[in-house]
Amino acid sequence: MGQPSPVAQDSPTGQDSPTEQDHAAAGHAEPAARSPYAEHTARLTRSLAHALVSENDDAELAETVRALATRLLDASEAPAAVTVDDPHPRSGFRRDITPITSAVNPLAPPMAIRREGDESVSDVALPLQYQGPPARVHGGIVALMLDQVLGNAAHSTGLPGAYTRELTITYDAATPLDRPVQVVGRIDRVEGRKRFMSGEVLVDGAPSARAHGLWISPR
Ligand SMILES: CCCCCCCC(=O)SCCNC(=O)CCNC(=O)[C@H](O)C(C)(C)COP(=O)(O)OP(=O)(O)OC[C@H]1O[C@@H](n2cnc3c(N)ncnc32)[C@H](O)[C@@H]1OP(=O)(O)O
């Protein structure tokens, strides 16, 4: 069986950490070259994940899944022949394989991030596979969304690459599933290698979670 085209990930080392080019033009850059097959497969897997946790064992569904799996295996022999109608989300990463904004990672919703003035902003509605308590987004996923959006904001002004050193989340209220929420992040102040960040998840304009964090550029 053919393999999907590899999708490189930014190195976690300081030298190769996300650059201005990766982040600064979030929401404006041309989408990076992607593997259509990987994106197509990720989209299908997301849909399946939802179907498999929301449907009872169903012979017709199982047959549909089997047929799709067969078609995917066939398609994997000729990935270039697969067409994709997904819009390309813009995360700011040049080669994004993160489990939150990547279009080719089935773990990701995926979440698209744009710049609005001094803030990084994402509008997203999370489906059932991100559930923690009934009808609520899992708290770890809330933290993941905030980490990514604050991280995007931390790199949006052309500052060198930096990593999350500290992230504190205050959960004020439920973050609902299947409803649009807005995730916002910004730089509050910069001190040398340190960037002090804040942000929130907004539900109908009110915060369901607030974040404060410290991003530090490696020496
Ligand atoms: C585009 C979207 C991007 C999204 C990315 C998502 C975010 C991520 O997932 S990042 C990955 C997860 N994070 C990591 O892997 C980071 C792991 N940690 C590290 O690599 C290192 O600790 C690193 C590079 C952050 C800092 O290392 P290092 O430079 O040795 O730190 P250190 O010297 O101890 O601290 C730097 C300064 O900050 C200060 N400092 C450290 N912690 C704190 C704190 N909590 N509050 C205030 N100051 C602090 C230190 O005192 C020091 O100050 P000074 O320079 O005056 O001496």
The ligand as an SDF file (V2000), in Angstrom:
LIG
                    3D

 57 59  0  0  0  0  0  0  0  0999 V2000
    1.8560   29.1760   16.3600 C   0  0  0  0  0  0  0  0  0  0  0  0
    1.3400   28.3880   17.5080 C   0  0  0  0  0  0  0  0  0  0  0  0
    2.3900   27.8710   18.4130 C   0  0  0  0  0  0  0  0  0  0  0  0
    1.7670   27.0620   19.4700 C   0  0  0  0  0  0  0  0  0  0  0  0
    2.7720   26.3890   20.2900 C   0  0  0  0  0  0  0  0  0  0  0  0
    2.0820   25.7170   21.3940 C   0  0  0  0  0  0  0  0  0  0  0  0
    2.9080   25.9050   22.6120 C   0  0  0  0  0  0  0  0  0  0  0  0
    3.7260   24.6960   22.9140 C   0  0  0  0  0  0  0  0  0  0  0  0
    3.2610   23.6090   22.9090 O   0  0  0  0  0  0  0  0  0  0  0  0
    5.3840   24.9390   23.2810 S   0  0  0  0  0  0  0  0  0  0  0  0
    5.8990   23.2840   23.7960 C   0  0  0  0  0  0  0  0  0  0  0  0
    5.7530   23.0750   25.2910 C   0  0  0  0  0  0  0  0  0  0  0  0
    6.7760   23.8360   26.0240 N   0  0  0  0  0  0  0  0  0  0  0  0
    8.0420   23.4240   26.0700 C   0  0  0  0  0  0  0  0  0  0  0  0
    8.4430   22.4070   25.5300 O   0  0  0  0  0  0  0  0  0  0  0  0
    9.0110   24.3310   26.8220 C   0  0  0  0  0  0  0  0  0  0  0  0
    9.9230   23.5440   27.7790 C   0  0  0  0  0  0  0  0  0  0  0  0
   10.8050   24.4570   28.4810 N   0  0  0  0  0  0  0  0  0  0  0  0
   11.9290   24.8870   27.8870 C   0  0  0  0  0  0  0  0  0  0  0  0
   12.3250   24.4650   26.7970 O   0  0  0  0  0  0  0  0  0  0  0  0
   12.7460   25.8990   28.6320 C   0  0  0  0  0  0  0  0  0  0  0  0
   12.3080   25.9440   29.9930 O   0  0  0  0  0  0  0  0  0  0  0  0
   12.6100   27.3150   28.0290 C   0  0  0  0  0  0  0  0  0  0  0  0
   13.2930   27.3530   26.6440 C   0  0  0  0  0  0  0  0  0  0  0  0
   11.1410   27.7360   27.8860 C   0  0  0  0  0  0  0  0  0  0  0  0
   13.2840   28.3360   28.9250 C   0  0  0  0  0  0  0  0  0  0  0  0
   14.5630   27.8070   29.2170 O   0  0  0  0  0  0  0  0  0  0  0  0
   15.6670   28.7470   29.9190 P   0  0  0  0  0  0  0  0  0  0  0  0
   16.0520   29.8260   29.0100 O   0  0  0  0  0  0  0  0  0  0  0  0
   16.7130   27.8370   30.4360 O   0  0  0  0  0  0  0  0  0  0  0  0
   14.8010   29.3230   31.1130 O   0  0  0  0  0  0  0  0  0  0  0  0
   15.2880   29.9990   32.4040 P   0  0  0  0  0  0  0  0  0  0  0  0
   16.6930   30.5440   32.2100 O   0  0  0  0  0  0  0  0  0  0  0  0
   15.0760   29.0880   33.5380 O   0  0  0  0  0  0  0  0  0  0  0  0
   14.2720   31.1920   32.4810 O   0  0  0  0  0  0  0  0  0  0  0  0
   14.4120   32.3280   31.6570 C   0  0  0  0  0  0  0  0  0  0  0  0
   14.0590   33.5400   32.4750 C   0  0  0  0  0  0  0  0  0  0  0  0
   12.6560   33.4650   32.7920 O   0  0  0  0  0  0  0  0  0  0  0  0
   12.4800   33.5350   34.2130 C   0  0  0  0  0  0  0  0  0  0  0  0
   11.3300   32.7130   34.5770 N   0  0  0  0  0  0  0  0  0  0  0  0
   11.2350   31.3750   34.4740 C   0  0  0  0  0  0  0  0  0  0  0  0
   10.0140   30.9730   34.8850 N   0  0  0  0  0  0  0  0  0  0  0  0
    9.3620   32.1070   35.2340 C   0  0  0  0  0  0  0  0  0  0  0  0
    8.0530   32.3530   35.7190 C   0  0  0  0  0  0  0  0  0  0  0  0
    7.1820   31.3460   35.9090 N   0  0  0  0  0  0  0  0  0  0  0  0
    7.6900   33.6390   35.9550 N   0  0  0  0  0  0  0  0  0  0  0  0
    8.5650   34.6570   35.7540 C   0  0  0  0  0  0  0  0  0  0  0  0
    9.8090   34.4770   35.2780 N   0  0  0  0  0  0  0  0  0  0  0  0
   10.1830   33.2070   35.0310 C   0  0  0  0  0  0  0  0  0  0  0  0
   13.7810   33.0220   34.8120 C   0  0  0  0  0  0  0  0  0  0  0  0
   13.9860   33.5130   36.0960 O   0  0  0  0  0  0  0  0  0  0  0  0
   14.7990   33.6140   33.8000 C   0  0  0  0  0  0  0  0  0  0  0  0
   14.9650   34.9680   34.0960 O   0  0  0  0  0  0  0  0  0  0  0  0
   16.3790   35.6970   33.8190 P   0  0  0  0  0  0  0  0  0  0  0  0
   16.6100   35.6290   32.3360 O   0  0  0  0  0  0  0  0  0  0  0  0
   16.1770   37.0850   34.3350 O   0  0  0  0  0  0  0  0  0  0  0  0
   17.3970   34.9050   34.5890 O   0  0  0  0  0  0  0  0  0  0  0  0
  1  2  1  0
  2  3  1  0
  3  4  1  0
  4  5  1  0
  5  6  1  0
  6  7  1  0
  7  8  1  0
  8  9  2  0
  8 10  1  0
 10 11  1  0
 11 12  1  0
 12 13  1  0
 13 14  1  0
 14 15  2  0
 14 16  1  0
 16 17  1  0
 17 18  1  0
 18 19  1  0
 19 20  2  0
 19 21  1  0
 21 22  1  0
 21 23  1  0
 23 24  1  0
 23 25  1  0
 23 26  1  0
 26 27  1  0
 27 28  1  0
 28 29  2  0
 28 30  1  0
 28 31  1  0
 31 32  1  0
 32 33  2  0
 32 34  1  0
 32 35  1  0
 35 36  1  0
 36 37  1  0
 37 38  1  0
 37 52  1  0
 38 39  1  0
 39 40  1  0
 39 50  1  0
 40 41  1  0
 40 49  1  0
 41 42  2  0
 42 43  1  0
 43 44  1  0
 43 49  2  0
 44 45  1  0
 44 46  2  0
 46 47  1  0
 47 48  2  0
 48 49  1  0
 50 51  1  0
 50 52  1  0
 52 53  1  0
 53 54  1  0
 54 55  2  0
 54 56  1  0
 54 57  1  0
M  END
$$$$
